[in-house]
Amino acid sequence: MTPTHFDDILKDFFLYLNAEKGLSLNTIKAYENDLGRFLTTLHDQGICEFQEVAADHIIKFLSLLQSHRYAQTSITRALIAIKVLFRYLKKEKVITKNIAFYLESPKLWQVLPSVLSCREVDLLLEQPDVQTDQGLRDKAILEILYACGLRVSELCRLKLYDVDDYIVRVYGKGGKERTVPIGRQALNAIDQYLIKCRPDMGDDAEQPLFSGQRGKPINRVQVWKMIKQYAKQAGIQKNISPHTLRHSFATHLLDNGADLRVIQELLGHGAISSTDRYTHVSHSHLHSSFNQFHPRF
């Protein structure tokens, strides 16, 4: 619930969004939730009028969402809602200065997922106990996630014959198929898992490559929990998930000189802008590229 001091203005604002901006009901509902949280935090600080709000209050609110581990898309949407609200308040002369105008754009507020260093990847991959069936399976899963940069949903859909000696056939968003090269270490881990844990799979090409309980395909929650467990076991302090291995895959390729278009293809991104948001260039790669290629260095 939003504080009553703001209610009348907000009611007019949401009518404006619906009637003049033509936003969908779902978007307006999301804005209501975001602004409700924001105004409640203002009220808790004793702020009851929009004229009293400063840019620092907005930044503090966004930082609070981040500390509570809100998804970055949710934080970005909250910033957009606040910026739209304050633009409206200035237009309606409720405030004399739009203090949200000078905040960074939502794109600049995107915080990239945690990236593992090469050493941290090695530590993570060393955690499964390969003397057990589960450890062999988990080792193969970790290896292929990092080796191929798969989404966890793509990994869970892999069938027995989607992997051969050179490539993995991946079915991504919208059923779009792509092929990704696979390295020797990942192949060895998969071979060990199949030979020792599933020697009687037969020739059924529809069998899942990785199974969970009762032979069913492993699901994303199981993979997420497994990675969390091994990260804790390895002493990795970062908040990681299966997505972290995908991001680390792309980042390490970029750091070592891979072309962004190649990474786009490997990740299965339809647009290069998605890859731009997904990867970042390390300072060491920036400096080495400058030193190597700038004609006046």
C-alpha positions in Angstrom: 0.0 0.0 0.0 1.2 3.5 -0.8 1.1 6.2 1.9 -2.2 8.2 1.8 -0.3 11.5 1.2 0.5 10.4 -2.3 -2.7 8.6 -3.2 -4.6 11.2 -5.1 -1.6 12.2 -7.3 -0.8 8.6 -8.0 -4.4 7.9 -9.0 -4.2 10.7 -11.6 -0.8 9.4 -12.7 -2.1 5.9 -13.4 -5.1 7.3 -15.3 -2.6 9.3 -17.4 -0.6 6.2 -18.1 -3.7 4.3 -19.2 -5.5 7.1 -21.2 -2.6 9.1 -22.7 0.3 6.7 -22.8 -1.7 3.6 -23.6 0.4 1.3 -21.4 -0.9 -2.2 -20.8 -2.7 -3.1 -17.6 0.2 -5.4 -16.7 2.7 -2.7 -17.1 0.6 -0.3 -15.1 0.2 -2.9 -12.4 4.0 -3.4 -12.3 4.5 0.4 -12.0 2.0 0.4 -9.1 4.0 -2.3 -7.2 7.3 -0.6 -7.9 6.1 2.9 -6.9 4.3 1.5 -3.9 7.6 0.1 -2.6 9.4 3.4 -3.3 6.8 5.6 -1.6 6.6 3.4 1.4 10.4 3.8 1.9 10.0 7.5 1.6 7.2 7.5 4.2 9.4 5.5 6.5 11.9 8.3 6.3 9.3 10.9 7.2 8.8 12.2 3.6 5.2 12.8 2.7 5.4 15.3 -0.2 7.0 14.9 -3.6 8.7 18.3 -3.2 10.8 16.8 -0.4 12.2 13.9 -2.5 15.9 14.2 -3.5 17.9 12.2 -6.0 19.7 10.5 -3.1 16.4 9.0 -1.9 15.9 7.4 -5.3 19.5 6.0 -5.4 19.1 4.7 -1.8 15.9 2.9 -2.8 17.5 1.3 -5.9 20.5 0.2 -3.7 18.1 -1.3 -1.2 16.4 -3.4 -4.0 19.9 -4.6 -5.1 20.9 -5.5 -1.5 17.7 -7.6 -1.3 18.9 -9.4 -4.5 16.1 -8.2 -6.7 16.6 -9.2 -10.3 18.4 -6.5 -12.3 15.4 -6.3 -14.7 13.2 -5.5 -11.7 15.5 -2.7 -10.5 15.7 -1.3 -14.0 11.9 -1.3 -14.3 11.6 0.4 -10.9 14.0 3.2 -12.1 11.9 3.6 -15.3 8.7 3.9 -13.2 10.3 6.6 -11.0 11.6 8.5 -14.0 8.2 8.5 -15.7 6.5 9.5 -12.5 8.8 12.5 -11.9 8.5 13.6 -15.5 4.7 13.6 -15.0 5.0 15.5 -11.7 7.1 18.2 -13.4 4.6 18.4 -16.3 1.7 18.8 -13.9 3.7 21.4 -11.9 3.5 19.3 -8.7 7.3 19.8 -8.5 9.4 22.6 -9.8 12.5 20.4 -10.6 12.6 16.9 -12.0 15.3 15.4 -9.7 15.1 12.0 -11.5 16.1 13.6 -14.9 19.8 13.4 -14.2 19.9 9.8 -13.0 21.6 7.4 -15.2 19.6 5.6 -17.9 18.3 2.1 -17.1 20.9 0.6 -19.4 23.7 2.0 -17.2 22.0 0.6 -14.1 22.3 -3.0 -15.4 24.7 -4.9 -13.2 26.4 -7.8 -14.9 26.1 -11.2 -13.3 29.0 -12.5 -11.3 31.8 -13.8 -13.4 34.1 -16.6 -12.1 37.8 -16.3 -12.6 39.5 -19.2 -14.4 40.8 -20.3 -11.0 37.3 -20.3 -9.5 36.0 -22.3 -12.4 38.8 -24.9 -11.8 37.8 -25.0 -8.1 34.2 -25.5 -8.9 34.9 -28.3 -11.4 37.1 -30.1 -8.8 34.3 -30.4 -6.2 32.2 -33.4 -7.5 33.3 -36.7 -6.1 34.0 -38.7 -9.2 34.1 -41.9 -7.2 30.3 -41.8 -7.1 27.7 -41.9 -9.8 26.2 -38.6 -8.8 29.6 -37.0 -8.7 30.4 -38.2 -12.3 27.1 -36.8 -13.5 27.6 -33.5 -11.8 31.1 -33.2 -13.1 29.9 -33.8 -16.6 27.1 -31.2 -16.2 29.6 -28.5 -14.9 32.0 -29.2 -17.6 29.5 -28.9 -20.4 27.9 -25.8 -19.0 31.2 -24.0 -18.9 32.6 -25.5 -22.1 29.6 -24.7 -24.2 28.0 -21.7 -22.5 24.6 -23.4 -22.4 21.5 -22.0 -20.8 20.4 -24.4 -18.0 17.1 -25.1 -19.9 19.2 -26.1 -22.9 21.3 -28.5 -20.8 18.2 -30.1 -19.3 16.8 -30.8 -22.8 19.9 -32.5 -24.1 19.3 -36.0 -25.5 21.8 -38.9 -25.7 22.8 -38.2 -29.3 22.9 -34.4 -29.1 26.6 -34.7 -28.2 29.2 -36.2 -30.6 33.0 -36.0 -30.7 33.1 -32.5 -31.9 29.8 -30.6 -31.3 26.7 -30.3 -29.2 23.4 -29.8 -30.9 21.5 -27.3 -28.8 17.8 -26.4 -28.9 17.5 -22.8 -27.6 14.6 -20.3 -27.2 11.8 -20.9 -29.6 13.2 -24.3 -30.6 15.9 -22.7 -32.6 18.8 -25.1 -33.2 22.5 -24.3 -33.1 25.7 -26.3 -32.9 28.4 -25.5 -30.4 31.9 -26.9 -30.4 32.8 -29.0 -27.3 36.2 -29.4 -25.7 38.1 -32.5 -24.8 37.8 -32.2 -21.1 34.0 -31.9 -21.3 33.8 -34.8 -23.6 35.9 -37.0 -21.3 33.7 -36.1 -18.4 30.6 -37.0 -20.4 32.2 -40.3 -21.5 33.1 -41.3 -18.0 29.6 -40.5 -16.8 27.9 -42.6 -19.6 30.4 -45.5 -19.3 30.3 -45.9 -15.6 26.8 -44.7 -14.6 24.6 -45.5 -17.6 26.2 -48.4 -19.5 22.8 -49.8 -20.5 21.3 -46.8 -22.2 20.9 -48.6 -25.5 20.2 -46.8 -28.8 17.1 -44.7 -27.8 18.1 -41.3 -29.1 15.2 -39.7 -27.1 16.7 -40.6 -23.8 17.8 -37.6 -21.7 21.6 -37.2 -21.5 21.4 -36.2 -17.9 18.8 -37.8 -15.6 17.7 -37.0 -12.2 15.4 -39.0 -10.0 13.7 -42.1 -11.4 15.4 -41.6 -14.8 13.6 -38.4 -15.6 15.5 -35.5 -17.3 17.3 -33.4 -14.7 15.5 -30.1 -14.1 16.8 -26.6 -13.7 16.1 -26.5 -9.9 18.3 -29.6 -9.4 21.1 -28.0 -11.4 20.8 -24.7 -9.5 20.9 -26.4 -6.1 23.9 -28.5 -7.2 25.9 -25.5 -8.3 25.1 -23.6 -5.1 26.3 -26.6 -3.1 29.6 -27.0 -4.9 30.3 -23.2 -4.9 29.9 -23.2 -1.1 32.0 -26.3 -0.9 34.7 -24.6 -3.0 34.7 -21.5 -0.8 33.4 -19.3 -3.6 31.8 -16.2 -2.0 30.1 -14.9 -5.2 26.4 -15.4 -5.6 26.5 -17.8 -8.6 24.0 -19.9 -10.6 24.1 -21.9 -13.8 23.8 -18.6 -15.6 27.2 -17.6 -14.1 28.9 -20.4 -16.0 27.3 -19.2 -19.2 28.5 -15.7 -18.6 31.9 -16.8 -17.6 32.2 -18.8 -20.8 31.4 -15.7 -22.9 33.6 -13.4 -20.9 36.7 -15.7 -20.9 36.3 -16.1 -24.7 36.2 -12.4 -25.1 39.2 -11.8 -22.8 41.2 -14.2 -24.9 40.5 -12.5 -28.1 37.3 -14.1 -29.5 35.2 -12.0 -31.8 31.9 -10.7 -30.4 30.1 -12.1 -33.4 31.5 -15.5 -32.8 30.3 -15.3 -29.1 26.9 -14.2 -30.3 26.6 -17.3 -32.4 27.8 -19.6 -29.7 25.4 -18.1 -27.2 22.5 -18.3 -29.6 21.7 -14.6 -29.4 19.5 -13.3 -32.2 20.9 -9.7 -31.9 24.4 -8.5 -31.2 22.9 -6.1 -28.7 22.0 -9.1 -26.5 25.7 -10.2 -26.5 26.8 -6.6 -25.7 24.7 -6.7 -22.6 25.7 -10.2 -21.7 29.5 -9.8 -22.0 31.9 -7.3 -20.8 35.6 -6.6 -21.5 38.0 -6.9 -18.7 40.5 -4.1 -18.0 43.4 -6.5 -18.9 41.9 -7.2 -22.3 41.3 -3.5 -23.0 44.9 -2.7 -22.1 46.3 -5.6 -24.1 44.2 -4.7 -27.2 45.3 -1.1 -26.9 48.9 -2.0 -26.6 48.8 -4.4 -29.5 46.7 -2.5 -32.0 46.9 1.2 -31.4 49.3 2.6 -34.1 50.7 5.3 -31.8 51.4 3.2 -28.7 
